[in-house]
Amino acid sequence: LYSPPEVTTDSSRRALELATSLQELDAKMYGAYWCSHCYDQKVVLGKQAFGKIIYVECSKDGVNSQTKLCRSKEVPGYPTWEIQGQLYPGQQELEELEELVQTILSGSGGGSTAASSIVTPSS
């Protein structure tokens, strides 16, 4: 079994505040240990902030793999965020995640996706 590379960057105060909001919304990030965009997403948040996020490993040969859950949720690619039952595929910058959280908290739903930074899972 394989583990994703360790995140060594420290989180900014902004990333920690965002992670707390994501945690309160029961957000999850679906990814794969081999996915470079997943790693980049973790680096954007930093190790302390990402430590607050529920990470779901979707690769069948990854540590703590939850492949069946990923398939049942129809995760379109990696990384994909799930926030309050909605899927948001693609690597998100801090600004994009903040906007998404604000939109959800204001009750209007929706959000942007970064389609160019999605890694599609192989069957």
N, C-alpha and C positions, 0 to 999 in steps of 0.2 A: 504494500500500500504506500501511496505517496502523499506527502504533505505539501501545501503551498509554501513558497519562500517566505521567510520571516520578514515582517515589516519592522524597520529599525528607525524610521523617521518619527520625531516627536510631533504630537498634535498641537495645533494652535488653539488658543482660547475659543476662537470662532468655530473650529472643527469640533471641539468638545461640547459647545453649546448646541450645535447642530445634532451631534450624536445623541445628546440627551433628549432632544425633540423627537428624533427618529425612534429612540427607545420607547418614549411615551406613546408613540403611534404603533408600537409593536412591529416596526419595520424589519425586514429580512433582506439579506443580499444573497442571491443564488449565484454560484460560480463554480469554477473548476481549478484545481491546483495548477494546471498547465496553462491557464489563461492569462496572457500578459495584461489585458485590459482590466482583469479582476485585481491583479497585483497593483496596477497603477491606481485603481480606485481606492484600494486600501492605503496606498502611500499618500494620496490626496487627503485622506482623513487622519492619517498617522496612527501609531500603535495604540495610544491611550483611547482615542475616540473610537477606533474600529473595535476595540475590546468591548465596547458597549453594544455593538451591533450583533444580531443573530446572523451567523454565516452558515449557509447551507451548501455543503459540498455535493455537486451533482455528478461528478465523474465516478464511474463505478469502481475504479481502482484508486480512488482517493480515500484518505483517512476519514472515518465517520461518514462515509458516503450515504446519501439519501436520494439515490437515483429515482426510486419509485415516486417519492414526493415531488421531485422535479418534473417527472413525466406527468403526474396527475395534475400538477399546476399548469402544465403546458408552457413551461419556461422556454421562450423563443431563442434565447442565446445568452451569452455570459459577458459581463455581469448583467443581472436583472434584479431590480429592486422590487419588493412587494411591500406596499404600504396600504394598510386597511383593505386588503383583498384585491387591490389593483396592481397590475404588473407594469413596471417602467423599465424597459430594456435599454441597455447601453451604459457606458461609463458616464458618470455625471460629475461636473465640476461642483465645488462647494456652492457657488451661486445658484446653479440649477437645482441642487437638492434643497437649498434654502427656499427658493421660489416654490418648489413642489410642496414642501412642508407648509408654507404660508397659505398656498392655494387650498390644500386639504383642510387646514385648520379653519379657514374662512368658509369652508363648506361648498366650494365650487368644483372640486375634483379636477381631473385632467393634469396635464403637465407636458413637458417637452421630452424628447428622446434624442440621444446622440447616436443615430443609426450607424454612423461610420465607425463607432467603437464597440460594436457588438460582435462577439465571436459565436457563431452558430454551432450548437452541439452536433457531434457526429452520432449517427445511430448505432 
